[in-house]
Amino acid sequence: MTAPGADLPGQADLARLAQASGIALESYRQAHVSACVARALARHETASVAGLARLCRRDPAVRATLRRSILVPVTGLFRDPEQFELLGERVLPALLRTRSGLSVWSAGCSDGSELYSVVLMLRRLGALEGSRLIGSDLSGGRVELARQGAVVSEAVRREATPVLHWERRDLLREPSPPGTFDLVLCRNVAIYFEPPAQEALYAKLAAALRPGGVLLLGACEQLLAPDQFGFAAAGPHLYRKVAA
Ligand SMILES: C[S@@+](CC[C@H](N)C(=O)[O-])C[C@H]1O[C@@H](n2cnc3c(N)ncnc32)[C@H](O)[C@@H]1O
């Protein structure tokens, strides 16, 4: 590939770049990868994908820029507010009917805004102290930001720290965190994956939930056949794991 455009990098080039960037590029939507690669080639005035891979290995700044472009760390507190309305008014109170605290995983948590939004809601419901919340992301930089908790007040951060755990984890290449969860949020992550990688991810998320537990996907994401993963539709972009 020599000019910005939508050409797909060849398999060998893609494999080289995947290794240099530390991202399983073959599992991401190829149109997305091609657009990111084209921008990187133009930005660094590089003529080939193999050259870009070499540059990534040599220069951490080039690697970081390419990773950021592919991973798309866009997020925000209460992003897509109608989803949090649904969580706060229906989903969390229903889950809390049978337990005093919840086990929650934000898979692809970026800077932690998504999980801190859940923290604020559990706090309001008086259920933060007995809960266990895990945020994971492929980007170590985002995980570090999440750990710093800059998106909430110092008081909330201090209160939440004992029940929060942040970790770097690749949803494509690593297992789920240990334990089973009442609620998994995986929003605006699978949208960048190719269909086979999406399916593998949804199966992994289903296995991480206890029966009766709930998966929330992003506002642009849905399961076409929820029963394929042992889910029943429970609301917009919301799926309840059915008992085996
Ligand atoms: C668009 S953000 C979504 C953040 C948050 N879930 C939200 O909706 O506000 C996508 C996040 O998924 C993470 N991500 C992408 N691929 C991943 C992977 N293979 N494993 C773990 N996290 C990944 C990115 O680093 C990024 O922080």
The ligand as an SDF file (V2000), in Angstrom:
LIG
                    3D

 27 29  0  0  0  0  0  0  0  0999 V2000
  -14.8630    3.0740   22.1560 C   0  0  0  0  0  0  0  0  0  0  0  0
  -14.0460    2.6080   23.6490 S   0  0  0  0  0  0  0  0  0  0  0  0
  -15.4420    2.1540   24.6450 C   0  0  0  0  0  0  0  0  0  0  0  0
  -15.2260    2.4900   26.0950 C   0  0  0  0  0  0  0  0  0  0  0  0
  -16.4590    2.2120   26.9820 C   0  0  0  0  0  0  0  0  0  0  0  0
  -16.8110    0.8110   26.9610 N   0  0  0  0  0  0  0  0  0  0  0  0
  -17.6160    3.0760   26.5470 C   0  0  0  0  0  0  0  0  0  0  0  0
  -18.4760    2.5960   25.7990 O   0  0  0  0  0  0  0  0  0  0  0  0
  -17.6650    4.2540   26.9190 O   0  0  0  0  0  0  0  0  0  0  0  0
  -13.3530    1.0160   23.1910 C   0  0  0  0  0  0  0  0  0  0  0  0
  -12.3890    0.4850   24.2360 C   0  0  0  0  0  0  0  0  0  0  0  0
  -12.1640   -0.8980   23.9680 O   0  0  0  0  0  0  0  0  0  0  0  0
  -10.7890   -1.1740   24.1750 C   0  0  0  0  0  0  0  0  0  0  0  0
  -10.4210   -2.3690   23.3900 N   0  0  0  0  0  0  0  0  0  0  0  0
  -10.3430   -2.4990   22.0530 C   0  0  0  0  0  0  0  0  0  0  0  0
   -9.9170   -3.7230   21.7280 N   0  0  0  0  0  0  0  0  0  0  0  0
   -9.7430   -4.3940   22.8920 C   0  0  0  0  0  0  0  0  0  0  0  0
   -9.3180   -5.7020   23.2180 C   0  0  0  0  0  0  0  0  0  0  0  0
   -8.9630   -6.5820   22.2660 N   0  0  0  0  0  0  0  0  0  0  0  0
   -9.2450   -6.0520   24.5150 N   0  0  0  0  0  0  0  0  0  0  0  0
   -9.5830   -5.1660   25.4930 C   0  0  0  0  0  0  0  0  0  0  0  0
   -9.9790   -3.9160   25.2590 N   0  0  0  0  0  0  0  0  0  0  0  0
  -10.0640   -3.5300   23.9590 C   0  0  0  0  0  0  0  0  0  0  0  0
  -10.0950    0.0840   23.6940 C   0  0  0  0  0  0  0  0  0  0  0  0
   -8.7810    0.1990   24.2230 O   0  0  0  0  0  0  0  0  0  0  0  0
  -11.0350    1.1750   24.1740 C   0  0  0  0  0  0  0  0  0  0  0  0
  -10.6690    1.6690   25.4320 O   0  0  0  0  0  0  0  0  0  0  0  0
  1  2  1  0
  2  3  1  0
  2 10  1  0
  3  4  1  0
  4  5  1  0
  5  6  1  0
  5  7  1  0
  7  8  2  0
  7  9  1  0
 10 11  1  0
 11 12  1  0
 11 26  1  0
 12 13  1  0
 13 14  1  0
 13 24  1  0
 14 15  1  0
 14 23  1  0
 15 16  2  0
 16 17  1  0
 17 18  1  0
 17 23  2  0
 18 19  1  0
 18 20  2  0
 20 21  1  0
 21 22  2  0
 22 23  1  0
 24 25  1  0
 24 26  1  0
 26 27  1  0
M  CHG  2   2   1   9  -1
M  END
$$$$
